[in-house]
Amino acid sequence: MREMIAILVGAMVMSGVVMHAQEEPSAEYVELMKQAGAKAQSIGQHMEAKNCDGIAADATELQEIFQGVGKFWTERDVQDALEACMQTYKGAQALQ
């Protein structure tokens, strides 16, 4: 459950940091965040159903998504966002 909370908080932080930034997020970043939100919701549904295989599969996909998010923030040298991204990645890793 803590991992799920970390994932959701990470996704919210990522969204808030982009809103606070001076530039518009790229279409690729917006798509990654939409995918992250959908995966986080799916993980929650799998948790309610006690579907461990579904949780693990979604967690793997969420890690891939946040690799792209991490690249976005690395290119912009935004350390707070990169740290939140890394924490979310670790949370998804713990769900596998």
C-alpha contacts under 8 A as a table, 3 or more apart, distances in Angstrom:
res1	aa1	res2	aa2	distance
1	M	4	M	5.12
1	M	5	I	6.37
2	R	5	I	5.07
2	R	6	A	6.15
3	E	6	A	4.99
3	E	7	I	6.20
3	E	91	G	4.60
3	E	92	A	6.69
3	E	94	A	6.71
3	E	95	L	6.71
4	M	7	I	5.07
4	M	8	L	6.26
4	M	40	A	7.45
4	M	43	I	7.69
4	M	44	G	7.35
4	M	91	G	7.02
4	M	92	A	7.73
5	I	8	L	5.16
5	I	9	V	6.02
6	A	9	V	5.18
6	A	10	G	5.90
6	A	87	Q	7.14
6	A	88	T	5.88
6	A	91	G	5.93
7	I	10	G	5.07
7	I	11	A	6.20
7	I	40	A	6.89
7	I	87	Q	7.87
7	I	88	T	4.79
7	I	89	Y	7.68
7	I	91	G	5.98
7	I	92	A	6.75
8	L	11	A	5.15
8	L	12	M	6.28
8	L	37	G	7.90
8	L	40	A	6.61
8	L	88	T	7.98
9	V	12	M	5.09
9	V	13	V	6.10
9	V	88	T	7.96
10	G	13	V	5.08
10	G	14	M	6.13
10	G	84	A	5.50
10	G	85	C	6.30
10	G	87	Q	7.05
10	G	88	T	5.22
11	A	14	M	5.11
11	A	15	S	6.35
11	A	33	M	7.21
11	A	36	A	7.02
11	A	37	G	7.01
11	A	85	C	7.98
11	A	88	T	7.51
12	M	15	S	5.15
12	M	16	G	6.19
13	V	16	G	5.02
13	V	17	V	6.03
13	V	81	A	7.33
13	V	84	A	6.93
14	M	17	V	5.29
14	M	18	V	6.44
14	M	81	A	6.19
14	M	84	A	7.20
14	M	85	C	7.23
15	S	18	V	5.40
15	S	19	M	6.44
15	S	33	M	7.57
16	G	19	M	5.10
16	G	20	H	6.20
17	V	20	H	5.00
17	V	21	A	6.09
17	V	81	A	6.59
18	V	21	A	5.02
18	V	23	E	7.84
18	V	24	E	7.56
18	V	25	P	6.46
19	M	22	Q	7.91
21	A	24	E	7.70
25	P	29	Y	6.14
25	P	30	V	6.53
26	S	29	Y	5.16
26	S	30	V	6.32
27	A	30	V	5.09
27	A	31	E	6.17
28	E	31	E	5.14
28	E	32	L	6.21
29	Y	32	L	4.99
29	Y	33	M	6.25
29	Y	68	G	7.87
29	Y	69	V	6.68
29	Y	72	F	7.14
30	V	33	M	5.22
30	V	34	K	6.28
31	E	34	K	5.05
31	E	35	Q	6.18
32	L	35	Q	5.07
32	L	36	A	6.09
32	L	65	I	6.03
32	L	66	F	7.76
32	L	68	G	7.26
32	L	69	V	6.85
33	M	36	A	4.85
33	M	37	G	6.15
33	M	69	V	7.90
34	K	37	G	5.18
34	K	38	A	6.28
35	Q	38	A	5.11
35	Q	39	K	6.12
35	Q	65	I	7.30
36	A	39	K	5.11
36	A	40	A	6.05
36	A	62	L	6.19
36	A	65	I	6.56
36	A	66	F	7.72
37	G	40	A	5.12
37	G	41	Q	6.18
38	A	41	Q	5.15
38	A	42	S	6.12
39	K	42	S	4.90
39	K	43	I	6.05
39	K	58	D	6.02
39	K	59	A	7.75
39	K	61	E	7.68
39	K	62	L	6.36
40	A	43	I	5.09
40	A	44	G	6.32
40	A	58	D	8.00
40	A	62	L	7.81
41	Q	44	G	5.10
41	Q	45	Q	6.39
42	S	45	Q	5.04
42	S	46	H	6.18
42	S	55	I	7.96
42	S	58	D	7.23
43	I	46	H	5.00
43	I	47	M	6.10
43	I	54	G	7.29
43	I	55	I	5.27
43	I	58	D	6.26
43	I	59	A	7.41
44	G	47	M	5.03
44	G	48	E	6.33
45	Q	48	E	5.15
45	Q	49	A	6.32
46	H	49	A	5.02
46	H	50	K	5.87
46	H	51	N	4.94
46	H	52	C	7.11
46	H	54	G	5.91
46	H	55	I	5.70
47	M	50	K	4.83
47	M	51	N	6.17
47	M	52	C	7.38
47	M	55	I	6.86
48	E	51	N	7.77
51	N	54	G	5.40
51	N	55	I	6.35
52	C	55	I	5.04
52	C	56	A	6.18
53	D	56	A	5.17
53	D	57	A	6.18
54	G	57	A	5.14
54	G	58	D	6.11
55	I	58	D	5.28
55	I	59	A	5.97
55	I	95	L	6.83
55	I	96	Q	7.15
56	A	59	A	5.03
56	A	60	T	6.23
56	A	95	L	6.07
56	A	96	Q	4.38
57	A	60	T	5.24
57	A	61	E	6.48
57	A	96	Q	7.57
58	D	61	E	5.06
58	D	62	L	6.01
59	A	62	L	4.91
59	A	63	Q	6.21
59	A	92	A	4.87
59	A	93	Q	6.58
59	A	95	L	6.10
59	A	96	Q	6.16
60	T	63	Q	5.21
60	T	64	E	6.59
60	T	92	A	7.10
60	T	93	Q	7.19
60	T	96	Q	7.03
61	E	64	E	5.11
61	E	65	I	6.31
62	L	65	I	4.97
62	L	66	F	6.20
62	L	89	Y	7.46
62	L	92	A	6.45
63	Q	66	F	5.16
63	Q	67	Q	6.25
63	Q	89	Y	5.35
63	Q	92	A	6.07
63	Q	93	Q	6.87
64	E	67	Q	5.14
64	E	68	G	6.85
65	I	68	G	5.41
65	I	69	V	6.51
66	F	69	V	4.61
66	F	70	G	5.85
66	F	85	C	6.47
66	F	86	M	7.88
66	F	88	T	7.55
66	F	89	Y	6.07
67	Q	70	G	5.06
67	Q	71	K	6.30
67	Q	89	Y	7.74
68	G	71	K	5.06
68	G	72	F	6.37
69	V	72	F	5.09
69	V	73	W	6.50
69	V	85	C	6.92
70	G	73	W	5.25
70	G	74	T	5.96
70	G	82	L	5.83
70	G	85	C	5.96
70	G	86	M	7.26
71	K	74	T	5.02
71	K	75	E	6.14
72	F	75	E	5.45
72	F	76	R	6.67
73	W	76	R	5.05
73	W	77	D	5.94
73	W	78	V	5.57
73	W	79	Q	7.52
73	W	81	A	6.45
73	W	82	L	5.58
74	T	77	D	4.93
74	T	78	V	6.65
74	T	79	Q	7.71
74	T	82	L	6.63
78	V	81	A	5.67
78	V	82	L	6.20
79	Q	82	L	4.92
79	Q	83	E	6.02
80	D	83	E	5.17
80	D	84	A	6.31
81	A	84	A	5.08
81	A	85	C	6.07
82	L	85	C	4.94
82	L	86	M	6.15
83	E	86	M	5.04
83	E	87	Q	6.24
84	A	87	Q	5.11
84	A	88	T	6.23
85	C	88	T	5.14
85	C	89	Y	6.17
86	M	89	Y	4.98
86	M	90	K	6.18
87	Q	90	K	5.06
87	Q	91	G	6.15
88	T	91	G	4.96
88	T	92	A	6.27
89	Y	92	A	5.17
89	Y	93	Q	6.15
90	K	93	Q	4.84
90	K	94	A	6.18
91	G	94	A	5.16
91	G	95	L	6.65
92	A	95	L	5.23
92	A	96	Q	7.04
93	Q	96	Q	5.63
